[in-house]
Every structure is written in structure tokens, then in C-alpha cells.
Amino acid sequence: MMKKMIMALCIFICVFTLVACSVQQTNEPLTLGVNAIITEIDKENKIITTKDSGEEGVLGDDCLIDCSQIPMIYCNYDTQDVVDITLDDLQVGDEIILTIRSSEIENLQKEDDNKAKIAVEQLQLGTQRIK
């Protein structure tokens, strides 16, 4: 009888712990990696214009990104080396990967402007450079 009570108590504790852990909610917003292509670079104002690289339709054909405050990186896919880059390292036609909060994408989809501006968490140069 004592063994059954101990076993039942252990099961109860395990189930209670699992349920308690699964109920925790995070307040961190969902971020997404969005593929894009650079169509224009304004080095003076540190703004790039991008378009969707596929048929996702998230950014459209003219989406403005302010690059003055965001981290920009380049990852060499062969060596896995990651280095910081600047606006001078980007070229029209480059493929980039943008880290964007889902709330920003929702706001962008509500706008009717021809050239919408979106806040980006990070920009990664996807086009591989020979170095």
C-alpha cells in the first residue's frame, strides 16, 4: 500500500511539473527571417530599398530599410565565419536575409504606401563573396 502511495505521489509531482512548465508564456515576439533583394542603396541617408526575393509577398517591390541602427553581418557558408559589415559592403542585386518581428510584418501589410518602411532587427548578406 505504501509503495502505491509513493508511486502515485511521484506521478502527481511529475505531471504537475510538466503542466506548470507548459503553462509559462513568453513575452518575446516572434521574429522571422525574410529573404529579399537589394534594389537601391542610399548611402547618404543609410537606407536601402528591397523587394521580395521569392513569391512570399511579405515586403513587396519597394520596401525601405533604415540601416543606420541595425547590426549587419556576413556569414561565409563554407567556413562558417561571421563578420560585421557596413553599408559599403552591400551592392544592388545582393540577396539579404532580414530578421523582422512578426508585428512589423503585420503593420507593413496594413500600409497602403508605395514605398513602405519596416523596422528590421538584423540584416545578413546572403550573397557569397570570394575573399
Secondary structure, DSSP 8 states (H G I E B T S, - for coil): -HHHHHHHHHHHHHHHHHHHHHH-------EEEEEEEEEEEETTTTEEEEEESSS--SS-S-EEEE-SSS-EEEE-TTT--EEE--GGG--TT-EEEEEEEHHHHHHHHH---SSEE---SEEEE-S----
